[in-house]
Amino acid sequence: MAYRGYHNKGNRLSRSNEGNKGNRKWLTLCFAMTVLLTACANADINTQTPASAMTSEEPQAGSEIEPEIADDDKASDENTSRDSLFDYEIKTRSDGSSYATITGFHENYTEILQQSWELVFPEQLGGVVVTEFAPNAFQNIPLGEYSRRVRISSDVVCVGAHCFENCGIKAVTFDRQDLSGSDPSVPLTIHERAFADNPELWGVYFSDRTVILEDEVFAGCAETGYLCYMVFRDMPSEMAAPLKAYAAQTSWDAVEIPAYDSNTALVDYPETPLVLKPETGSFFHGENMYDAELWFERSDDAPDYGFPEWHVPCGEFCAMQSWKYEIEASSTLPSADGRYAAAHLDYWSGREHAWAEGAPGNGIGEHIRITTNCGYNDTQTLGTKGTALFLDGDIEPDIYDGYMRYTQICIVNGYAKNQQTWEKNGRVKRMLLCVEDRPFAYLELEDTINPQYFTLPFGAIKSPDSVDIHFEFTIEDVYEGTTYEDTCLTGLVIDFMGRKGH
């Protein structure tokens, strides 16, 4: 399975993209403005001022709402609105300090809460810091009708059992501790089924928190999801091992979010090259953007291969400032019309053309080199480095943090114009994949005309925004053709995650 996001069919990609740069800059600006406006709408949630409602296990003296600055009416209004939206309790620790626990919404929350990009829970209520969410606090409350994303303060150290169960949310972000006054030694404990039964919940970002996850926290959530955590340069995260172990119990992945800028590809090389075997897919119709009935219709005689989502009209490719997919070959079989050029391995070429190696013999030792990048050149319009954004795609979701994660390779073996042509020409049996000129994996291809999909270890290969990354595929063994000695490939496409759209 590939991990993809928004995809574009309407504006076809080229290796130069010069003609589309102006349009893409405009689309990027539109997207940034959209996010800004939704952020403003989110801020409006906290500016309503109906009467305050508060419950307190141990009422504190002077717990009335006080502005942060005595003569600042705006601050007072914001504090009042937060207190009037949530029910909460103020409790006292053994050392005499106080903290607030959110127990749910006030009964009139539907009159106050507005739709927004992200529901941000308050850092303080009743003049004290919020550190807990009570069990069942928002269970069965349709938060998703107002916002599908929620953000929780770095001071929160406890999310009670069933707290956000069946709320209709899709993404959760816990703020960074190292930017706040919270105690980094106190772990974040998320109790059993705290986020369970949110079938569209697929992205959780713990930032730099140390996390304790109890049983079935994400039971009944999306089939494929991501538990994300921050990593610093040359500093392994304490959360890597436990989150990977927790994710391994399901079909989710643990994902590193680099908190630093890099100008080179980041590759986690195995000790010895991996041996990857494919899943066989099918050809599909994706060319006709005006006929919805043809989108992703699969059949043996269809012209298209690769990743169907790349053919969806409009998406993150519209917003890109740069896109590169350069293909070079160590040799090419000469032809008057250039039908065997390596450039035909790009997914737009279909099955009419193919690359054929031009060396003496059957092509063992010949190679294809792909140089690619994706970029926006906008220094993270949606957030700073070390911030994960969970974006909903046309087909599948996508994580955006300024790094592109290469996830899957699609290969159409041989000259797949038709079955007869395919049988006559040689096909690849085994290839060595090098990433940044170092061995990474062996690809063992099946002798089939259908597209073959090789899944890469998630997060092992990533490249920063607009930074080139190089993949080289060297033929090590072949299936012989019935007529011709030349070895052919029809398609070679590398999918990646980390794009954003408008």
N, C-alpha and C positions, 0 to 999 in steps of 0.2 A: 504494500500500500504506500502510495506517495503522500507526502504532507505538503499541501499546496494552499494557496489563498486566492485572491482575486486574479483573474486572468483576462487576457485581451485577445480578441479576434479581429475587431474592427480596424485597428491601426496595425497593419502587418509590420513585423519587426525586420529591420535590416541591420547590417553590421555598421553602417555609418550613422543612421538615424538623424542626419543633419536636417532633413526636411521637416522632422517632427519635433525638434527641440523647442521651438517657440510654443507650439501647442501644449507640449508637456509641461513647460514652465508655468503656463497659465493654469493648467489643470492642477498642478501642485499647489499653486497659490490658492485656488478655489478650495482645495481640500483642507489646507491649513486654516482658511477662514471658517470653513464649516466646523472644524474641531474647536476653534476659538469660540464660535457662537454657542456650540453645545456646552463648552466649559462655562460660559457665562450663564447659560440656562441652569447649569448645575449649581452655580453660586446662588441663583435665585431661590433655590430650595430653602436656604437658610436665612431668607429675608422676610418670611411671613411672621406676623406678630399677633396671633390670637392669644387668649389667656393661657397662662402657664399651668401645667399639671405635673406634679412630682410625687413619687412615693419614696419613703425613706425608712430603711430598717432601723437606723440610728440617726434621727434628725440631728443636724449640726447647728449650733448657734450661728446666727448670721448667714444662713444658707440662702437668703434671698439673692436674686440675680444682681450682680454689680458689674458695671462696665469695666473693661480693662483700663481705660483712662476715664477718670471721674467725669469729665465734661465732654466725652465723646458719645453722643447719642446713637451714632451708627453702631458702635461696638456693643452698646447696651441692647439695641434692637436685635442684633445678630445672636447674642447670648440668649435673649428672651425667646427668640424663634426656635432655637435648638431645644431649649427646655420644654417648650410647648409641643414639640413634635414627638419627643420620646418620653416614655416612662422609664424611670431609673431609680436606683437606690444608692444612697450615700452610706458607706460603711467605714468603720474605724479599725485600723490595725492595732496590734499590741503596742507599737511604739507611739501611738497617738495620732499618726498621720491618717488622712482620709483618702478614699478613692470612690469612684462611681462605677456602678454596674448597670448597663443598659438591659432593661427587662422587656422591651418591646416598644411599639408605637403607642402614642396616646390615641384614645378612641376616635378622635376626629382627624386622624392623619390623612384620610382621603381628601379632606378639604384643603390640606396644606401642601402635600407632596406633589411635585410636578415631574413631568417626564424630563429626563436629562441624559447626557452622555454617560455619567458615572454618579452613583449615589455615594457620597463621602460621609462617613459617620463622624460625629464630632469628637474632638480631642478632649473636651471638657464639658461637663454638665453640672449645674449647681455650683459652679465655681471650683470644682475639683477635677482631677484628671480621670478620664475613663480608662479603666484597665481590664474590664471584663464584659463579656456578653453572657447573660444568664441562659440556662438551659431553656429550650423551646421558645426563645425570645421572639423569633420571627417565623416560626414553623407555620407552614401553610398560608403565609401572607404573600400575595402575588407581587413581590418586589419587581419582577420582570415586566410588569405593566408600566413601570415608571423608569426603570433602568435595568439593563441586563448585566451591568458591571457594578461591583461594589469595591470601595476602598476603605481600609481599616487602619487606624492609627498605630504607630510603632510602639505606643505605650500599652497597648492591649496585650495581656499575657495569658488570657484564658478565653476560649470560645466554648460555651457550654454544649452539652449533648443536644442534638436535634435542633440546634439554634437556627440554622438557615435551611432546614429540611423542606423540600418541596416549595421553593420560592420562585422558581422560574428564572434563576440567574445563570449567566454563561461564563463569567470571569470574576476572579477575586484577586485583589492586590493588597498586600500588607506593606506598609511604608517602611523605609529604611530606618534602622535604629541608629546608625552612626551619624545621622543628621539631626538627631533629637537629643533630649535630655534623659531618655529612658535608660534603665540599667541593662547593659548588654549581657550581663551574666544570668539574667532571668529568662528561661526559655519560654517560648510560646507553646501552650498546650491546647490542642484542638481535640475535643472529646468525641466520643463515638457518635457517628452519623450526623455530625454537625452540619455537613453540606450534602447529605445524601438526598437521593431522589430529585435531583435537578438534571433531567436527562440531556440538557444542552450545555451543562457546565463542563468546559474543556480546558480552561487555563487558570492556573493558580500561581501567583508570584509571591514567594516568601521573602524576597529581598535578601538582607543579610541576617535574617532571624535564625536562631537555633530553634528547631521545631520538634515537638513531640506529637506524633499522630496516633490516636487510639484507633480502635477497630471500626472498619466500615465508614470512615469519614467521608469517602466519595462514592459509596455504594449507590448504584442506580444513576450514576452520572454518564457523561458521554462515553461512547465505546473507546475512543482514542482521545487522550488528554495529556496535559503537560504540567508537571510539578517543577517550577522554575526557581532557581536560587542564584544568588550573586557570587561571582568569583573575582578575586583581585589578582593582578599579575604576580606570578610566582608564589601565590599563597593558596594552597588547596583549601577548599571549603569544608568545614566540619559536616555540612549537610549533604555532601555528595553521596557518601556511602549509605546513610539511612534512607534518603529519598529514593536512591536507585533501588534499594531493597524493597521499599514500600511500593514503588511503581511496578517492580517486577511481579508483584502479586496480581496485577491486573494487566491490561494492555496499554497502560499509560507509559510515558517516558519522563525521566528526570533530565532537566535541561539547564545547562550552564548559561548564565547571562553575564558576559564580560563587563566589568565595571571600569574599563579602560579603553583608550583608543589604540588601535594597531594599524600599521600600514602594510602588513603582510598577512598572507593566509595563515590560519591557525588549524593545524592538522594533528590529530592524535593518532600517530602511527602505531600499528600493532607490532609486537616483537617479531613476528614472522608474517609475511603477507597472508591475508585472509583468503579463503577459497569460497567464492560466492556462486550460488546456483540460482537460476532464474525461475520466475513464475511466468507462465505463458499467457499472453493477453490476446487481443483481437484487434483487427482494423476497424475503423469507424468513419462515419460521415461527420465532418465538422466544418466543411468549407462554406456551406450555404447559411450565412448569418440571418437571412430573411425568412427562412423556413424552419420554424422551431421543431417541426416533426423530424427533421434530419439531424438535429444536435445529438451527438453521441449514439446514433443508431449504428449498431455494430453488425458487420457482415464480412464474410470472407473476401468479397470483391470490393470492399470500400477502399478509398484511396489514402486515408489518413492513419497516422500512427503517433506514438508518443503519449502525450498527456492531454486528454480531451479538454480539460479546463483551459488550456492555452488557446483554445478556439472560441471561448465565450466572448461575445462582444463587450469590449471595454472592461477595465479593471485596473490592476496595479501597474500594468505596462503603460497605460495611458499617462500615469503620473511620473514615470521614470525620466530622469534627465539623461541618463546614459544606459545603453544596453549593448553589450558586445558578445558575440558568439562566433569567433574566428576559427576556421577549421583548415588545417594543413595536413598534407600527407607526404610521406617519405618518397612515394612514387605514385604515378597515375598512368593508366593505360591510355595511350593517345587515341583521339577520335576527332573527326572533322567538326562535329557539333559540340564537343566538350561534354558529352553525356556521362562520362565516367569521373568527372571532377569531384574532389572531396567535399566541395561546398554543398553538394546534393544531399549530404547526410543531415543537413538541417531539416527540421520537421515540416517546413512548408513545401518541400519538393515532392512529397508524395511518393508513389511507387514507380513512376515512369522512368526515373533516373536512379543511378546508383554510383557509388565509388568502386572502381576496380583498380587494384594495385598493378603497377607496370613493371615490376622487377622480373628478371628471369626466374623460372620455377613457379612454385605455388604460393609465394608471398610470405612464407615464414620469415620473421624478422622485420617485415615492413610495419609501419606504425601510422597512427592518426594522432594528431596533437590538437587539442581544443583549448583556446584561451577565451575565458569568459569573465564577465562581471556584470553587476547590476547596481545602479546608483541613483541617488537623488540630489547629491551635492548641496544639501540644505542643512547640514550639521544638525540632523535630528530635529526636524520641525515639531515632531510630536513628543519629544522628551529627551532627556540627557542620557549619555551613555550609562549603562547599568540599569536602565528602566525598560521593562518589558511591556509591550502593548499587545493586547489580544484582539486581532482584527478578524471580522467575519468575512469569509470569502463567498464567491458565488457557489462553489462546490464544497470546499473544505476550509477550515480556519487557518490562520497564519500568525506566527509570533514575529513581531517587529521589534528589534532592539539595535538596529544598525549593522547587524551581521547576517549574512546569507548562509544558510545551512544546506549543504548539498545532500540530498536524501535518496535519489533513485536514478538509475540509468536505464533508458529504453534502447534496445538494439533490435533492428530488423536485419536478420542475417541473410546473406546472399543477395542476388538480384531478384527482388520480389515482385517484379512487374506482373508475372503470372507463374503458374506452377511449372510450365515447361521451361521458361527462361531460368527459373530458380534452380531446377534440376541440372541444367546444362553447365552452370557456372559453379566454381568452388565457393565454399562457405567457411566461416571461421568456427573452429572447434574450441579454442582456448586462447585467451588474451591475458597479458599482464597489464594491470592498471597501475600507473605511477601518478602520484599527485605531487606537484612541485618537485618533479624529477626524483622522487624516492618511491620505491615499491610500496604499494598499499594492498593490492588484492589480485588474485587470479579470478577471471570470469570464465566459467565453464558453460559454453553455449550449447543449446540443444539444436539438433538438425531439423528445424521447423521453419516454415515460411512466416509464421505468425510472430508478432512483436514479443520480445522477451524483456522482462523487467527485473533488474537487480537492485535490491534494497541495500543501501549503505547504512552502517551503524549511525544511529541518530546523533548528531552533534559532533561527530568525529572530524568532519571536514567543513570548515566555515571560513568565510572571507568577509572583511569589512566592506561597508558601503563604498562602491566605486573602485575597489581594489581587484586587480587581475588575479585569477587563479588558473593554474595550468593542469590539464589532465592529458595523459598520454597513454594510448592503447596500442600494445605491441602484439602482433600475431605470433603465437607459439605453436599452434597446431591447426590443421584444417580438415574439413570434409571435402573430398574431391568431387568435382563436377563430372557429368557424363560425357561432356564434349570439350569444354574449355578448361585450361589449367589455371586461368586467372581466378583469384579469390575476390569476392565482392561483399560489400555491405550496402544496404539500402538506407538505413537510418541509424543515427547515433545521437541521442538527445539526453541531456543531464538536467534533471529537475532540481529545484531548490526552494527553500522556504525562507521567508524574511522580507517578502515584498509588501508594499502597502499600496492602496488604491485611493480613489476619491469617492 
